[in-house]
Amino acid sequence: MGVRIHVDDFGTGYSSLSRLRHFPIDGLKIDRSFVIDIPNSIDNAAITNTIIAMAHTLRKKVIAEGVETEEQLSFLQKNGCEEVQGYLFSRPVSNKDMAKLLSEQIRPKQS
């Protein structure tokens, strides 16, 4: 069906390591609370990098949420994070606005 399952907000709440063994997941989504202070927080950078490395060791993909700066994006790309989301790319949009954005992406630009 093309559906992928990622553990949301990994590293917080109920997203424990033991759950990785019990569910057929495709990847991990790094919680915004770890991404927000990159590159200023050595601890958050270390935790984020560790989650990426662990996910890759388990053959899982990684999504980081809350990406707001080019510095955060650069750090995540350098450390192998496959996907990102956050205000750096877009504020949340309605279904109608999303359809319009996707439509504009698909159509060739007029010269």
N, C-alpha and C positions, 0 to 999 in steps of 0.2 A: 504494500500500500504506500510505501515511501514515507512512513511516519518514523521519526527519530525521537527517542526518549532521552532527556538529559535530567540529571538531578539538579534542581534549582537551588540557588543560594547555598552552594556547597561550602562547608566549613562552618556553618552556623546551625543552630536549632537541631532538628532531627536528622540532618544529613550526615549520619555517622559513617565511618569507614566500613562497619559491618554490613551496611546496606549494599555496598558495592558487590558483595559476594552473592546476594540473594535475588537481585533483580537483573533482568536482561536490558541493561541500559547502554546507550550509545556514547554518552559523554557526561561531562560535568560542567555546570555553569557556576563560575566563580562569583561569589557575592560581591556586590558593590562596595561593601564596607572594607574590603581588602584592596580594591582598585583605587578608591577615592584619594588616598594619600601617596600613591606612587607618583613621582620618584622620591618624595620627601621623607617617607617612612621606610627605613631599612627593614623593619619587622614586617610591614605589609608587603614589601617587595619580596622578602624571603618566603613568606607564606604563599603568596601568589605563584612564585616560581616553583615552589614545592608541589603545589596542587597541579600545575601544568606537567611537571616531570612525573608525578605519580600517575596521572591520567594517561600519559603516553606509555608508561611502563605497562599499564593495564590495557593498552590498545584502545583507549577511549579518546574522543575528541574533546576540545575545551572551548567554551564560550565564556567571555568575560563581560559582565554587565557594569553599567555606570561609567563608561569611558567618556570623559569630558574634555581631555586635553591631548594634544599631539604627543606630549611626553609619555602619557599613559599608553597611548597607542603604540608608540615606538618600543617601549619596554615590553609590552605584550607580544608584539611581532618578533622582536629579537629572541624572546624566550619560547616561541613556538605555539602561541595561542592561535588557533585556527579561525575563530570567529569572535567578533566583538559587537557590542551594542551600546548605545548611549547618546547623550545630547550632542556629542561631537558630530554625529551624523544627522540626527533629527530629534526633535521633541516628539512626544507621543502624538499620534494622529488618529482621527476617526476612520472607520471602515471606508467611508465615502472618499475621504482625502487620500487614504492609502491607495485605493483603486486609481485615483487621478495621478498620484505620483508614479505608480507602476506603469500606467498608460503613457505617461510622458517619457519614461525610461525606455520604453519599447519602440516608440515612434522615432523615425530618423529626424534629426534636427534639420530645420530649414535654413538654407544659406541666405 
